[in-house]
Amino acid sequence: MAPNSKIVEEPVHSNGSEKQEYKTQIVWRNVILFAYLHLAGLYGFYLAFTSASWKTTVFGVTFGYLAALGVTAGAHRLWSHRSYKARWPLRVFLCILNTIAAQKQNFSRTFCIHSSEKRDHMNPMEINA
């Protein structure tokens, strides 16, 4: 686990059983940020049809699809799973598209750990490890 990461689950001591039970805690900062993100998205969707020009709407939708392509084809398939090989120009293009998405910096590293260590306590994406 990264040194700056926070533990969101604390083990509950059980009576001699091998599998530990975890008590999940709500991270309210994340709840508030995700609520704001979704409300801002709904407001942007409303503005796209009421006050934005059609050019702005087309640009925003295109930008969103390109960002999704950078995440799925670049960070997820190319760098995390190594599903295919790409030459330098495609790697640069997917890297630029991935930066448009503004995701966490270490998404590829975290997902690589997730993909290689399934069903392991070191897996950062395993809930019931």
VENCOR-V714275 format. One line per field, one symbol per residue. ss: DSSP state (A for helix, B for strand, O for the rest). phi: phi as a letter, one per 20 degrees, with the letter a starting at -180 (. if undefined). psi: psi as a letter, one per 30 degrees, with the letter a starting at -180 (. if undefined). A space follows every 10 residues. Layout:
ss = ???
phi = ???
psi = ???
This chain:
ss = OOOOOOOOBB BBOOOOOOOO BBBBOOOAAA AAAAAAAAAA AAAAAAAAAA OOOAAAAAAA AAAAAAAAAA AAAAAAAAAA OOOOOOOAAA AAAAAAAAAA AOOOOOAAAA AAAAAAOOOO OOOOOOOOO
phi = .ffeededcd fdfdemffee eddfdeefgf ffffffgfff ffffffffdd ceffffffff ffffffffff fffefeefee elfbdcfgff ffffffffff flegfdgfff fffffedflc feffdefdf
psi = kkfglkkfkk kkkliflekk kkjkkkjeee eeeeeeeeee eeeeeeeefe fklfeeeeee eeeeeeeeee eeededeeee fhflkkleee eeeeeeeefe fhlkegeeee eeeeefhkhl ffjfgkeh.
